[in-house]
Amino acid sequence: MKSVLAILFALILTFASALNLQEALGAATTRTDVINAQLALNDANTALVRTQSDPLALKLDQVQAAQRARLSSAQLTQAQYEAIADIAASYTQVLELGAQRDLAAMARDLAAQSLEIAKIRFSKGSATALDVQEAENSLEDASSNLTSAEQGLTLARTDLAGKIGQSAETLEEIPDSLLGNLPALETVMASIDNSPTLIQVGNGAELAALAVDLLDPSYASQSQIDNAVLQRDQAAESAKEAKRGVELQARSLYNQASTAAQSYQIQLDALNNALERESLEKQRLDAGLIAEIQFKQTQLATMQARIGAMQAKHSYLKALLNLQAGTMTPLEGLNAF
């Protein structure tokens, strides 16, 4: 009776500790950089309201207050996007290393069985002592690989727990429905105007242009006016150059996401082929045409194909999140705010 209760309790704990990606992403709002950005935005908004209600506030004061509020808002959104990308990277690493650990365990078990077969063949005179030694070496390597995989998984879990503020023994797989489609390039290029980098240089260009508007020959020398015009033109050129740089970065991130999407489809096709191969080998096993160990080798190959598809999916997810953080293009379903 006690053993049954213990099993049920363990199952309850396992279920309770299960975590999905969206739940993990909820921790993005608790990250230090996000909290600091939120505080900065709150302060900027307070200052803006104060300036707008001040009858003695100058035009320059009003423009600067509005600029600060907009920049702070963009910086908060970017901090949130970057936190989401960072958490997702740790989450997917745990999933991948967990799968690698399972693969290593499967390979170790297969190596142990191969050693037993080598010993049997040696006793029957159909294998040499060298064959047995090679099988022993393979088992030793497989055991070492399993130990390394378990250590890597433990470190990855610790890293994720530190980022989300909780431990989880079990993580849910990432459903395809969460990935969504790659947004149109036109949408991405239109979103970059909301990036803190371009807002900041745009603010500088706006202030430089305002400085020229605020000058008048009645109280400013021609040299002052000429210098203000020069600074305005330089600021405008700097803003154009900055936008060209951000556009290049955006196209690069978009191409990376597009390539990742294609790679994922290729790996899915490879997985489907592996599953078909395993199904055929199972039929041959049931018909007595192949040995059990041969079928286990096929299962190992299928597991490798599963990991390949998982890694490709995760690469696509991370590419999408990097695109979001780098271009300020919001992605539905992948935000926790």
ZAZA-569172 format. One record per residue (C-alpha): residue in three letters; y, z, x. Coordinates in steps of 0.2 Angstrom, whole numbers, always signed. Each point is the difference from the previous one (the first is absolute). Layout:
N
aa, y, z, x
ALA, Y, Z, X
...
This chain:
337
aa, y, z, x
MET, +0, +0, +0
LYS, +12, +5, +14
SER, -3, -17, +9
VAL, +4, -10, -16
LEU, +16, +10, -2
ALA, +4, -3, +18
ILE, -2, -18, -2
LEU, +11, -1, -15
PHE, +13, +10, +9
ALA, +0, -12, +14
LEU, +1, -15, -11
ILE, +15, +8, -9
LEU, +9, +3, +17
THR, -3, -18, +5
PHE, +7, -6, -16
ALA, +15, +11, +1
SER, +4, -5, +18
ALA, -1, -19, -4
LEU, +17, -8, +2
ASN, +6, -17, -4
LEU, +13, -10, +9
GLN, +14, +2, -13
GLU, -2, +19, +0
ALA, +1, +0, +19
LEU, +16, -11, -1
GLY, +8, +14, -11
ALA, +2, +10, +16
ALA, +13, -13, +6
THR, +14, +9, -9
THR, -4, +16, +10
ARG, +2, -8, +17
THR, +14, +8, +11
ASP, +9, -17, +2
VAL, -1, -4, -18
ILE, +7, +17, -5
ASN, +14, -1, +13
ALA, +4, -17, -7
GLN, +1, +7, -17
LEU, +11, +14, +5
ALA, +12, -13, +9
LEU, +0, -10, -16
ASN, +4, +15, -11
ASP, +15, +4, +12
ALA, +6, -18, +0
ASN, +0, -1, -19
THR, +9, +17, -2
ALA, +13, -7, +12
LEU, +2, -16, -9
VAL, +3, +9, -17
ARG, +12, +12, +9
THR, +10, -15, +7
GLN, +0, -10, -16
SER, +7, +15, -9
ASP, +14, +3, +13
PRO, +16, -8, -5
LEU, +6, +0, +18
ALA, -15, -8, +7
LEU, +5, -16, +9
LYS, -9, -17, -2
LEU, -8, +2, +17
ASP, -7, +17, -5
GLN, -7, -7, -16
VAL, -8, -15, +8
GLN, -8, +11, +14
ALA, -7, +12, -12
ALA, -8, -14, -11
GLN, -7, -7, +16
ARG, -7, +16, +6
ALA, -9, +3, -17
ARG, -7, -18, +0
LEU, -6, +2, +18
SER, -8, +17, -3
SER, -9, -6, -16
ALA, -8, -15, +10
GLN, -4, +12, +15
LEU, -9, +11, -13
THR, -10, -14, -7
GLN, -5, -7, +17
ALA, -5, +18, +6
GLN, -11, +1, -16
TYR, -8, -17, +4
GLU, -3, +4, +18
ALA, -8, +17, -5
ILE, -12, -10, -13
ALA, -5, -12, +14
ASP, -3, +14, +12
ILE, -11, +10, -12
ALA, -10, -16, -6
ALA, -4, -4, +18
SER, -7, +18, +3
TYR, -9, -1, -17
THR, -8, -17, +4
GLN, -5, +6, +18
VAL, -10, +14, -8
LEU, -9, -12, -11
GLU, -4, -12, +14
LEU, -6, +14, +12
GLY, -10, +7, -14
ALA, -9, -17, -2
GLN, -2, -2, +18
ARG, -8, +18, +1
ASP, -12, -6, -14
LEU, -4, -16, +10
ALA, -3, +10, +16
ALA, -12, +12, -10
MET, -9, -15, -6
ALA, -1, -8, +17
ARG, -6, +16, +7
ASP, -14, +2, -13
LEU, -5, -19, +3
ALA, +0, +4, +19
ALA, -12, +15, -2
GLN, -12, -10, -11
SER, +1, -14, +13
LEU, -5, +12, +13
GLU, -15, +6, -10
ILE, -5, -18, -2
ALA, +1, -3, +18
LYS, -11, +15, +4
ILE, -13, -6, -12
ARG, +0, -17, +7
PHE, -1, +7, +17
SER, -15, +10, -5
LYS, -8, -15, -7
GLY, +3, -10, +16
SER, +13, -12, -8
ALA, +15, +7, +8
THR, +5, +6, +18
ALA, +7, +16, +6
LEU, +16, -9, +3
ASP, +1, -4, -18
VAL, -2, +18, -4
GLN, +13, +5, +12
GLU, +12, -13, -7
ALA, -3, +7, -18
GLU, +4, +18, +7
ASN, +16, -6, +8
SER, +5, -9, -16
LEU, -3, +16, -10
GLU, +10, +10, +13
ASP, +14, -12, -2
ALA, -1, +0, -19
SER, +1, +19, +0
SER, +15, +0, +11
ASN, +9, -12, -11
LEU, -4, +11, -15
THR, +7, +15, +9
SER, +16, -10, +4
ALA, +2, -7, -17
GLU, -1, +18, -8
GLN, +13, +6, +12
GLY, +11, -14, -4
LEU, -2, +3, -18
THR, +4, +19, +2
LEU, +16, -5, +9
ALA, +5, -12, -13
ARG, -2, +12, -14
THR, +10, +13, +9
ASP, +14, -13, +3
LEU, +0, -5, -19
ALA, +0, +19, -5
GLY, +15, +3, +11
LYS, +10, -14, -8
ILE, -4, +3, -19
GLY, -2, +19, +1
GLN, -17, +2, -6
SER, -18, -3, +6
ALA, -12, -12, -9
GLU, -19, -2, +4
THR, -1, -15, -11
LEU, +12, -14, -2
GLU, -2, -13, -13
GLU, -1, -18, +5
ILE, +16, -11, -3
PRO, -2, -11, -15
ASP, +5, -18, +1
SER, +11, +2, -15
LEU, +11, +11, +10
LEU, +4, -13, +13
GLY, +8, -13, -12
ASN, +6, -17, +5
LEU, +12, -4, +15
PRO, +17, -2, -7
ALA, +9, -17, +1
LEU, +9, -3, +17
GLU, +16, -3, -10
THR, -1, +18, -8
VAL, -3, +7, +18
MET, +15, -9, +7
ALA, +11, +6, -14
SER, -5, +18, +3
ILE, +6, +1, +18
ASP, +18, +2, -6
ASN, -5, +18, -5
SER, -6, +4, +17
PRO, +9, +14, +9
THR, +3, -11, +15
LEU, +9, -13, -10
ILE, +9, +12, -11
GLN, +7, +9, +16
VAL, +6, -16, +8
GLY, +7, -6, -16
ASN, +10, +16, -2
GLY, +7, -2, +17
ALA, +5, -18, -5
GLU, +8, +6, -16
LEU, +10, +13, +8
ALA, +6, -12, +13
ALA, +6, -12, -13
LEU, +8, +14, -10
ALA, +9, +5, +16
VAL, +8, -17, +0
ASP, +5, +1, -18
LEU, +8, +17, +2
LEU, +12, -6, +14
ASP, +16, -9, -4
PRO, +14, -7, +12
SER, +12, +12, -8
TYR, -7, +15, +9
ALA, -13, -7, +12
SER, +3, -11, +16
GLN, -7, -17, +2
SER, -12, +6, +14
GLN, -7, +13, -12
ILE, -3, -13, -13
ASP, -8, -12, +12
ASN, -11, +14, +7
ALA, -6, +5, -17
VAL, -3, -19, -4
LEU, -11, -1, +16
GLN, -10, +15, -4
ARG, -2, -6, -18
ASP, -7, -17, +6
GLN, -11, +9, +13
ALA, -7, +11, -13
ALA, -4, -14, -11
GLU, -9, -9, +13
SER, -10, +15, +5
ALA, -5, +2, -18
LYS, -6, -18, +0
GLU, -10, +2, +16
ALA, -8, +16, -7
LYS, -5, -9, -16
ARG, -8, -14, +10
GLY, -10, +13, +10
VAL, -6, +9, -16
GLU, -4, -16, -8
LEU, -11, -5, +15
GLN, -9, +17, -1
ALA, -2, -2, -19
ARG, -9, -17, +2
SER, -11, +8, +14
LEU, -5, +14, -11
TYR, -3, -12, -15
ASN, -11, -11, +11
GLN, -10, +15, +6
ALA, -3, +5, -18
SER, -5, -18, -5
THR, -12, -1, +15
ALA, -8, +17, -4
ALA, -2, -6, -18
GLN, -10, -15, +6
SER, -10, +10, +12
TYR, -5, +12, -14
GLN, -7, -15, -10
ILE, -10, -6, +15
GLN, -7, +17, +2
LEU, -5, +1, -18
ASP, -9, -16, +1
ALA, -9, +6, +15
LEU, -5, +16, -9
ASN, -6, -10, -15
ASN, -11, -11, +12
ALA, -7, +16, +8
LEU, -4, +7, -17
GLU, -9, -16, -5
ARG, -10, +1, +16
GLU, -5, +18, -3
SER, -6, -4, -18
LEU, -11, -14, +7
GLU, -7, +11, +14
LYS, -4, +14, -13
GLN, -10, -13, -10
ARG, -9, -5, +16
LEU, -3, +19, +4
ASP, -7, +3, -18
ALA, -11, -15, +3
GLY, -7, +7, +16
LEU, +7, -14, +10
ILE, +11, +11, +12
ALA, -1, +17, +7
GLU, +11, +14, -6
ILE, +9, +2, +16
GLN, +5, -19, -1
PHE, +8, +4, -17
LYS, +9, +15, +7
GLN, +8, -11, +13
THR, +6, -11, -14
GLN, +7, +15, -9
LEU, +9, +4, +16
ALA, +8, -17, +1
THR, +5, +2, -18
MET, +8, +17, +4
GLN, +10, -9, +14
ALA, +6, -13, -12
ARG, +5, +13, -12
ILE, +11, +9, +14
GLY, +7, -17, +4
ALA, +6, -3, -18
MET, +6, +18, +0
GLN, +10, -2, +16
ALA, +7, -17, -7
LYS, +5, +8, -16
HIS, +9, +14, +9
SER, +9, -12, +12
TYR, +7, -9, -16
LEU, +5, +16, -8
LYS, +9, +6, +16
ALA, +8, -17, +2
LEU, +7, +1, -18
LEU, +7, +17, +4
ASN, +8, -5, +16
LEU, +7, -15, -9
GLN, +7, +12, -13
ALA, +8, +12, +13
GLY, +6, -14, +11
THR, +8, -10, -14
MET, +4, +12, -14
THR, -11, -10, -12
PRO, -7, +12, -12
LEU, -19, -1, -4
GLU, -6, +5, -17
GLY, -14, +13, +0
LEU, +2, +5, +18
ASN, +15, +12, -1
ALA, +0, +18, -4
PHE, +18, +2, -6
